[in-house]
Amino acid sequence: MYLVQFLLLSSVLFCIGIYGVLARKNGVMVLMSIELILNAVNINFVAFGTMTNNIAGEVFALFVIAIAAAEVGVGLAIVLLIFRNKRSIDLSTIDSMKG
Amino acid sequence: MIALSTFASEAPTSLVQAGGWFLEKAWIIPALPAISFVLILFFGKRMKYKGAELGILSIAVAFILAICCAGQWIDQVNNAGDHSESQQQEHGEDHEALVKGTQMGDSNEIEMAAGEDYLAFGSTGEDESHGSVGIQPVVEKFTWWESGGRTFQVGIMVDGLTVMMLFVVTAISLLVHIYSTDYVSGDRRYTHYFAFLSLFSSSMLFFVLSENVLQAIVGWELVGVCSFALIGHWWEEKPNSDAALKAFLTNRVGDMGLLVGMIILFWAAGSWSIIDINNAAIGHEIGHSTLLIAALCLTAAVMSKSGQFILHTWLPDAMAGPTPVSALIHAATMVVAGIYMVARLYGVFFEGYNIAGSSFNILALVGSVTLVGAGLLAFVQDDIKKVLAYSTVSQLGYMVMALGVGAWTAAVFHLFTHAFFKAGLFLGAGSVSHAVHSFDMKKSMGGMRKFMPTTFKTFVICTIALMGLPPLAGFWSKDEILVGTGGWGLFGGTGGNGSYVFALVMGIIGAGLTCAYMTRVVYLTFFGEFRGDTHGHGEPHESGKRITIPLIILATMAVLTGFLNLPLGFLTGDAAGWQERFGHYVEPVATYFPLISHGAPSWSLAIFSTIVALIGVTAAGGYFFVKVKAQSPAATELANGLTSKSRVAKAGHTLLKKNYYLDHLYTDIIANGTKGPVANAANWTNQKGIDEAVNQVGKQTTRAATFVYEKIDQNIVDGVVNLSGRASEGLGETTRTVMQRGKIHQYAAIMFAATIIFAGLLIVFV
């Protein structure tokens, strides 16, 4: 098996995701970056699951996809509300909860 | 056990299981006020007396049950002494271990049999006065929950100490309930007040009865909550709610120690049960350093709950609450929770601090420093309740010191007597303030003995009991503590568990101080001229029956309770059976209690401490009377009247009287213009010698006390407390401005960075 290739792919995806979360100011883009991170994890799950012949890896990946769908639903709803209130989804302007 | 056996005069021939309906059903006692709390909360306002009747009823029934418990326990102890075998009863329904016979041998033979909660072992030695039969406490419990193979149980454990506390708590609570119906009548939160009195009584009784330390922690925190709620009863005024917060937060510091200590004990002994923990500690199953650390943690808890130096600062502030609450919670019952906890887990402290055979430990040090420090602080307070508060701190210091030097019975006995006379003093102070609407002795009181004769008499009786003058209650318990220090051995007496000379010295200084500041309180409140202003209500008058009757009962107790524990050798012949009754019934004779040895009472020590006490009275009395005399002729006249008429002067202050006549003689000589050498010499002696000495003692004490209060208490101790507050505030401020800026990206970056660091650590080290 070419496990290393899968791991490389997933870590590249993960890094892109983290870069997106940290550098992007657009809320939707941050949500998409989070999806990338989750999918990087999914690739790892499936890769390791296949390598060890264990169905648990795929099952977990399915769970992650389901949770991610729910999470992105909630996230987009929040972004939508923020847009309605502020006419902008620039995350750097949302700091009214600071201490 | 071999080392310990040197203390034992005799091994027990058998162990008897105590039983009886009232002892086994003792859980009813805390349950009654708990029910009453809920009922008052929901239905109190619709009742005829706004819920007060329910509170009084529940606590009265609890009081009767507590007396029945006490009677049954005394019966058990008596029977056990007579027929050890015939008293063994079966308790098949619960899984109590019924231990028959004796297991001689050393502690290595101990085996924890499955299903048995405790097990007798080894040679439980005891003093001759306690017979040779051990008594197992009544334990009733059920499993609360099980988790991870650990069982958590709830139950009751009743032995002599528990029964004594049940009696004290219910008795004082009942009197305070009755007193409160008058004292807080017309208050805007009358019903709420009674609900919390009920909850407090319930939680204190729950704490006292707890079978395991987990339950004790719950009770401990519950009484803390009630204390918070009742200190802040009049929370509309800022100082009151501040005081409530201060009390709660200061207690949290010690509660941390309690939690950590109890958890250490749990892992060391493998059980939450008080009996198991004590057995393990006494049987040397727990390492000495572990025990020491646990004991130190628990000492922190004692310091906060029982108002010991340096965590005592909350207790004087707690006087912001209604006076009956101060009497019940902050003088007689809740503040002794710390003492009770030490007494309950005495095996841990006794072994952890190695009390037997040493001459110094933290517990004794904390107690003795508190006892003298708080005694000095009491001098400079003008608020009568604050003097009493510092006095309470000082007396709690006595108890902690007594526990620290191994005088277990003396500490518990002092707890018992102190509860009554200190509650009497607080309620008396409340009665005075009820008449003058103030607590300030210097501005609003003075000459109250004319207006409030009953309050005056009861207050003076309780004061004498507190001063420890024979034959009132405080004398017997204080003397026992002084004997227990074992320090008097230097002067020919015999000691207890070690020779704690510093504790003895501090104890005697404290006795003198107590007398001096209490003389000041009595003088400022009840003698001299009335300095207050009744705002057009006419002269102050005596309080009603519901206030004076509890006062009379408490004063009676202050006289009588001391005779419960007459020292050995005090009586002879048939009456000898009345010696050390309290110790005989309260002190456990069982495996879970360490083998403490008792000091032999010493006449010389008793006389010496009484003389010191009288010197304290005389010095303070002399100071005030001389000062008054120098200031105004009218005051002199009043003082003249005082010494010739007052019953106090006749009863207890003979020395004071004599001192005064010396002075009187001297003024006559001067007034007559006699300037002969004798008069001059007498004048000089009087002026420079006696007066100067008295004045100097007074002045220096005041100065020292002011110094301690202003510099040490207000600056250093409060400063440390404030500093810790400011430090955490500063840290929070820094964190807020640097870390919590509301930038989501920054948060995310910190989170990822932390994850990477921890992941790195995981890879490197695991």
Interface residues (C-beta under 8 A of the other chain):
Chain A: I18 V21 L22 A23 K25 L91 S92 I94 D95 S96 M97 K98 G99
Chain B: T735 R736 T737 Q740 R741 G742 K743 I744 H745 A748 A749 F752
